Amino acid sequence: MVRTAPNPSSTRSDSLQAAFLRRATSALERMAATASPKTLSDALAAPTDAGSLAWLLSRSEVVGPAVIELDPLVPALARNVEHRKLLLERAGGTLSAEDTGRLLGISRQAVDKRRRAGALLAVREGSDWRYPACQFEETDVVAGISDVIRAYASAGPWVALDFLLAPDSALGGRSALETLKSGDRAAVLRLLRSEAQDGFA
């Protein structure tokens, strides 16, 4: 009988997973033990496992002062994760580069080229670029999306997406995306210039 030697990289990966699960499970057990029934109920109301976890981690009273003293960014990072998840829900989800290419009738390579040129809005999810569905109208990109991408190039695509979806009193309570879809690109450009002067873009 021939015996095969264990794969060192596979063994290391398994041990890392086990170590991570031990640490994560221990932390969750501590938080669950101190959280109130209402807090746990609110966390369970999130539509996904990740959402429940992010909501719980965003509560400083649950994470605990000792943890926050060691790592004060934990609640803020969790709130950021939850906010991004909500943004993507409001954006109607995301498309892969392949799906975006099929929608626009172009190749995957052309999609990447448009993204790099600032003509398509894309956000990172893991190692992939994902394209928020809200920027598309039938088989084209909503006119004016590129203006927003350029304005927030230094701040990043998540900030650009937030700007697109947030209602603004300067736009009569509409979001920039709604305003662009109505054909009033000039109003969004005025708002972008105003925010740039105020140091927000």
N, C-alpha and C positions, 0 to 999 in steps of 0.2 A: 504494500500500500504506500503510495507516494504522499508525503506530507508537504503541504505548501507553507512556507514561512509567512507569518502575519505581516501585513502591510504596515510599516511604521507610521506612515502618514495617516492611514485610516484609524489606527489605534490612538494616535495623538488627537485626531478630530473627535473620536468618541469620548476620550477623557476630558477634553475641553467642554464638550456638550454637557457631560455629566456634572462637571464643576460649575458651569454656568447655571444649570437647572437647580443644583443644590443652593447656590447663593440666591437666585431669583425666588425660589420657593420659600426659602427662609424669610426673605424680606416681605413677601406677600403674606405669609402667615402672621408676621408681627403686625403688619398694617391692618389686616382683617380682624385681628384680635382687639385692636384699639379703636377701630372705626365704629361709628354709631350705626344702628340699623338703617336710618335714613340715608346716611352716606353710602352704605353698601347698596341700598335700593337705587339711589341715583346713579351709581356706577354701573349697575346692571341694566339700567335703562338705555345705555349706549348701544347702538346697533351692532357693534363688532367687539370681539375680544380685545383688540388693540385699543378701541375707544374706551372700554371699561377701565383698562389698565392706565391709559393716559389720564382719564378723569381722576382716578384715585391718586395718581402721583402728583397731580396738580394741586391737591389739597394739602397745604402746609401742616394743618392740624393732624392729618393722617400720617404723613411722612415722618413727622416728629422733629422737634428742635435739634436733637443730637445729630440726626442725619443732615439736616439743613446746615448746621454749623460746619460739618465736614465737607459738604457739597451743596453750597447755597443755590446752585443753578438747577437742581433737580426739579422743583415745582415749575420754574420758568420753562425749562426744556419740555416738560410734559404738556404744559399749556400750549406751547408752540406746535407740538405734534397734533394735539387735539384741534387746534385752529386750522392747521393745514388739512386735516381730514374733513373738517366742516367746509372749508373752501372748495375742496374737490367735489363734495356732494352738491354744493350750490352751483358748481360749474357743470353739472350734469355728468360727472365722471371724466375719465380720460381715454384717449385712444393711443394705441401703439403707433410706432412709425409706419408699420406696414398698413394698418387700418387707415391711417391718415393719408397715405399714398393712394390707397384705393378710393377714398372719398374725393380726393382732389384730382384723381386721374394722372398721378405722376409716380415716379419710381421712389423706392426707399432712399436712394442716394439723393434724389432731388429734394425730398423732405428734409434730410439732414442739412443740405446746402441752404435751404430756406431758413431753417432754424438758426444756423450759424450767421446768416445774413440779417437776422432780426425780423424776418417776415412771418415767422410762426412762433407762437408762445409755447414753450415746453418747460416742464418742471421735472426735477430728478425724483425718481422713486427707486431707491436702491441704486443699481448700476444702470438703469434704463432711463431714457427720456420719454416722458409721457405728455400727450398733447391735450389740454383741457378742451372738452367738447363744445363749450360755450362759444369759442371763437369762430366756430364754423356755421355757415348759413347755407344749407343745401350742399352744393358742391364747391363752395368757395370760402375764403376767409373774410370775416366781417371787415369792411373798409375802416381803417383807422387803428386796427390792432397793432400794426407796426409802429405807429406813433407812440403808443403806450410802452411797447417793448423798449424802444430807443430811449424814452424818457427815464425809464427805470433800469437801464442797462447796468449801472453800477450797484444799485440796490438789489437786483436779482429778480428772477421770474416770479417768485412767490409774492413779492411786494407788488409787482405789476398785476398779478392775478387779483390780489386783494383790492387794488385800486379799481380794477374793472368791475368788480362785483359789489362794492360798497355803495349804498345810496349816498348821495351828496346833495346838500341843500343848494349848492351853486348850480346844480342841474335840475332843480325843481323837485328834489327828492328821488330822482331816478339814479340808477347806477350809470357809470360811464359806458358799460356794455349796452344797456338799454338805449342810451342816448346815441351811441354809434349805430345801433340797429335801426333807429328811427331816421337815420340819415343826417343827424346834426353833428358832423365831425368837427365843425368849427368850435362848438361849445366845449367839446372835450379838449381840443387844443388850447383853448383859453384857460381851462382849468389846469392843464398840465403846465402851462407857462406860469400861472399864478403859484402853483405848488413849488415850481423850480425857484421862483423868486423868494419864496418863504423857506427854502432849504429842505423841502420834503422830497424832491425828485432829483 
